[in-house]
Amino acid sequence: MENLGFLIISTFLLLFTTLLPYSSASTTRRFHFNVEWKKVTRLCHTKQLLTVNGQYPGPTVAVHEGDIVEIKVTNRIAHNTTIHWHGLRQYRTGWADGPAYITQCPIRSKQSYTYRFKVEDQRGTLLWHAHHSWQRASVYGAFIIYPRQPYPFSGSHIQSEIPIILGEWWNDDVDNVEKAMMKTGAGAKVSDAYTLNGLPGPLYPCSTKDTFTATVDAGKTYILRIINAALNNELFVAVANHTLTVVEVDAVYTKPVHTKAIMIAPGQTTTLLLRADQLSGGEFLIAATPYVTSVFPFNNSTTVGFIRYTGKTKPENSVNTRRRRRLTAMSTVAALPNMLDTKFATKFSDSIKSLGSAKYPCKVPTKIDKRVITTISLNLQDCPLNQTCDGYAGKRFFASMNNISFVRPPISILESYYKKQSKGVFSLDFPEKPPNRFDFTGVDPVSENMNTEFGTKLFEVEFGSRLEIVFQGTSFLNIENHPLHVHGHNFFVVGRGFGNFDPEKDPKRYNLVDPPERNTFAVPTGGWAAIRINADNPGVWFIHCHLEQHTSWGLAMGFIVKDGPLPSQTLLPPPHDLPQC
C-alpha cells in the first residue's frame, strides 16, 4: 500500500504539471505537515521511521513563482524538530528558514509553527528537509516552483515530469547513530542502502519489490527532477542508453549540457531533459552510486530503478521480469562513472554555466566590497582526561572553518540579533582569513596538531555588499570534496581549482560572464572554490557542509546582513507563533 500511495502521488504530480505548467497569477498556497512516526519496512527490516504525513519521502510542495506559501508544521513526536526550505531565499523572512538555533528555536513536541514566505524570482527544482540533528535522513521532499513564463528550453514538447529523490536508508535508528558518533569521537556508522524515491531497488536484500519504476512513451521528452537528499554522500546518477540534458541546477536555468551521467552533492538539485529515444517495450536502468573522495568508511553500494517504455512487456510480477531486472542491474558499471572518478566530477561541474539570457541574466558581481578566505578542515581533537575516544590515534574527530568548530547556542541567533541580545549567544569575530598560512592541501594528513577552537562566531556585512568567500580545502586527515550550502542567498561560483588559492593569480582567471548560480556547491577535493554573493537579504544566515556528519562536527559558520536604508530592505518582525526555547 505504501508503494501504491507513492505511485498515486507521482501520477497526480505528473498530471498536474502536464495540465498547468505555467501561471501568471500568484496566490496563497497552504499546506499542513505532521511530523510523525510510521512503521516502514526496507531491506528485510521493519522500524519506526520519522516522516511527514506518514509519507516516505514526504509530500511534494508544488507552488508557482510569486506565490505566498504558508506551511503549518505540527510536531507529533517527543523530540524537537524544524523544517528548512532548502534554496528558498526567504527574502526578509529569515524566521521561516528553519535551521535549529540559527533562525528559530525548534518546534517542541505537540506544538505547531507556520512557515510563511513568498517565492520571489525563483523557479525550478528545490527541496525541503528537517534541519534538526539528523532528522533529514527520512524527513525530506521535493519543493517545485513552476514558472510564470514558458520554459526557456523545449517546454512545448515535454510530455510530463518525473521527480527522483536520492536518499539513504539506515536499519538502525539514525538518532542513535549520531549520538554514538558524538559520544565516542569516532566516525558515524554508514547507511545500509541508497534509495530512489525511498526505494532501494533489487541489488539489496528483500528489495526487488521495493524498486522505483517510471513509465515513458517512446518519442516523448520528459523532465527529470533529480534531488540529492542523501545525508552523507555525493552521488553519480545515470540512465542507461540515454543522453541527459542539464537545463537547470538549484532552481536556476543553465545553458544546455549533454551528458551520460551527472554528479550531484547532498542539497543540490539538477533538472534534466530525457528524450525517450529507445524502442517501445524496453526497460532501462536508472542508477546512483557514491562519488568517493574520503578515506572514511562509506556505503559501497548502488541503488537502481527502471525507465520502462510502454508497449509489449511481460507482467511486472513474472519470474522473467525479475530475472531481467537482476541482469540489467549487473550492468551498472557500464552506466556509471567509477566511484573515484574525480576527473569526471570536475569536468561535469565545469560544464555548468548560467543561462545568461536577456530574460534570465547572470547577475554576478564583477567587483567586490569584501573577501573572506576560510579553510574547511577535518580535525583531530585530543581526548579529554579520563575519557576514551575512538577516533584516529585515540582522539576525537571534529571539523572547522578557519580553525573554529561551530557550536550551536541554546537559543536562536536570529532572535538574539533582532533583540540586540547577543551577549553569551554569538560574537562577530569570525576570522576573515586563515589564522596561519601553510601548505593547506600539501600538509601531512596526520602528523600535525589538528586541535580546533570552539565557538559561535559570525561576521557581518552591510546590506547590498558584494561579498566574495573563498573556501580553501585542507589535507588534514584526508583531502575531500565538501558540498557547502549558503542559506538565504544564491551565489555565483566564479572560480575553483586544485591546490592552494592564490589571491594574486587566481582571481584573474575568474568567470565573471556566465558562472553557475547555485545554493550548494562541492568544493573540489584537495582544492578551493570562490563564490560571490549579492548580500541583499537582511538577517542571519547559516553556511555549512551538507555532509551531515561534518556539520555535526562543526564544519559551519554564519554571517549577518544588516538592514538596508529602506523599509523594504529590513528584516520583518518575528511572527506571533515563533517557537520559544
RAJORA-V156744 format. One record per backbone hydrogen bond with DSSP energy under -0.5 kcal/mol. NH is the residue of the N-H (numbers start at 0). CO is the residue of the C=O. Records with the same first field share a line. If there is no record, write none. Layout:
NH = CO ; CO
This chain:
4 = 0
5 = 1
6 = 2
7 = 3
8 = 4
9 = 5
10 = 6
11 = 7
12 = 8
13 = 9
14 = 10
15 = 11
16 = 12
17 = 13
18 = 14
19 = 15
22 = 146
28 = 26 ; 67
30 = 69
32 = 71
33 = 31
34 = 32 ; 73
35 = 33 ; 50
37 = 48
39 = 37 ; 46
41 = 44
44 = 41
46 = 39
48 = 37 ; 46
50 = 35
51 = 54
52 = 33
54 = 51
57 = 139
60 = 141
61 = 59
62 = 60 ; 143
64 = 145
65 = 118
66 = 63
67 = 26
68 = 116
69 = 28
70 = 114
71 = 30 ; 69
72 = 70 ; 112
73 = 32 ; 71
74 = 72 ; 110
75 = 34 ; 73
80 = 106
83 = 128
84 = 96
85 = 83 ; 126
87 = 84
92 = 89
95 = 92
96 = 93
99 = 130
100 = 103
101 = 98
102 = 98
103 = 98
104 = 578
106 = 80
107 = 105
109 = 74
110 = 107
112 = 72
114 = 70 ; 112
115 = 113
116 = 68
118 = 66
119 = 117
122 = 250
123 = 144
125 = 142
126 = 85
127 = 140
128 = 83
129 = 138
130 = 81
134 = 131
136 = 133
137 = 134
138 = 134
139 = 137
140 = 127
142 = 125
143 = 60
144 = 123
145 = 62 ; 143
154 = 152
156 = 153
157 = 154
158 = 220
159 = 220
161 = 222
163 = 224
165 = 163 ; 226
166 = 194
168 = 192
173 = 171
175 = 172
176 = 172
177 = 173
178 = 174
179 = 175
180 = 176
181 = 177
182 = 178
183 = 179
184 = 180
191 = 168
192 = 168
194 = 166
195 = 198
196 = 164 ; 194
197 = 164
198 = 195
200 = 209
203 = 200
206 = 203
210 = 208
213 = 305
215 = 307
218 = 275
219 = 216
220 = 156
221 = 273
222 = 159
223 = 221 ; 271
224 = 161 ; 222
225 = 223 ; 269
226 = 163
227 = 267
228 = 165 ; 226
234 = 263
235 = 288
236 = 261
237 = 286
238 = 259
239 = 284
241 = 238
243 = 258
244 = 272
245 = 243 ; 256
246 = 270
247 = 270
248 = 251
249 = 268
251 = 248
253 = 246
254 = 352
256 = 245
258 = 243
261 = 236
263 = 234
266 = 227
267 = 264
269 = 225
270 = 247
271 = 223 ; 269
272 = 244
273 = 221
274 = 242 ; 272
275 = 219 ; 273
276 = 274
280 = 309
281 = 278
283 = 306
285 = 304
286 = 237
287 = 302
288 = 235
289 = 300
290 = 233
291 = 289 ; 338
292 = 290
299 = 297
300 = 298
302 = 287
303 = 199
304 = 285
305 = 211
306 = 283
307 = 213 ; 305
308 = 281 ; 306
309 = 215
312 = 310
317 = 314
321 = 317
322 = 318
323 = 319
324 = 320
325 = 321
326 = 322
327 = 323
328 = 324
329 = 325
330 = 327
331 = 328
333 = 330
334 = 330
335 = 331
340 = 337
341 = 339
344 = 340
345 = 341
346 = 342
347 = 343
348 = 344
349 = 345
350 = 346 ; 347
351 = 347 ; 348
353 = 513
354 = 252
355 = 359
356 = 359
362 = 360
368 = 465
369 = 465
371 = 467
372 = 431
373 = 371 ; 469
375 = 471
376 = 399
378 = 397
380 = 395
386 = 383
389 = 183
390 = 394
393 = 390
394 = 391
395 = 380
396 = 184
397 = 378
398 = 552
399 = 376
400 = 403
401 = 374
403 = 400
404 = 402 ; 452
405 = 403 ; 553
406 = 454
412 = 100
413 = 101
415 = 411
416 = 412
417 = 413
418 = 414
419 = 416
420 = 415
424 = 421
425 = 421
426 = 455
429 = 457
439 = 437
441 = 438
442 = 438
447 = 443
449 = 447
452 = 402
454 = 404
456 = 454
457 = 426
458 = 557
460 = 559
463 = 534
464 = 461 ; 534
466 = 464 ; 532
467 = 369
468 = 530
469 = 371
470 = 468 ; 528
471 = 373 ; 469
472 = 470 ; 526
473 = 375
474 = 439
476 = 444
477 = 475
481 = 522
483 = 481 ; 520
484 = 543
485 = 518
486 = 484 ; 541
487 = 87
490 = 517
491 = 531
492 = 515
493 = 491 ; 529
494 = 529
496 = 527
498 = 525
502 = 500
505 = 501
506 = 501
507 = 504
508 = 505
509 = 506
510 = 493
511 = 509
517 = 490 ; 515
520 = 483
522 = 481 ; 520
526 = 523
527 = 496
528 = 470
529 = 494
530 = 468
531 = 491
532 = 466
534 = 464 ; 532
535 = 533
537 = 535
538 = 560
540 = 558
542 = 556
543 = 484
544 = 554
545 = 482
547 = 230 ; 545
549 = 546
550 = 546
551 = 547
552 = 548
553 = 549 ; 550
554 = 549
555 = 553
556 = 542
557 = 456
558 = 540
559 = 458
560 = 538
561 = 460 ; 559
563 = 568
568 = 565
569 = 566
571 = 91
577 = 574
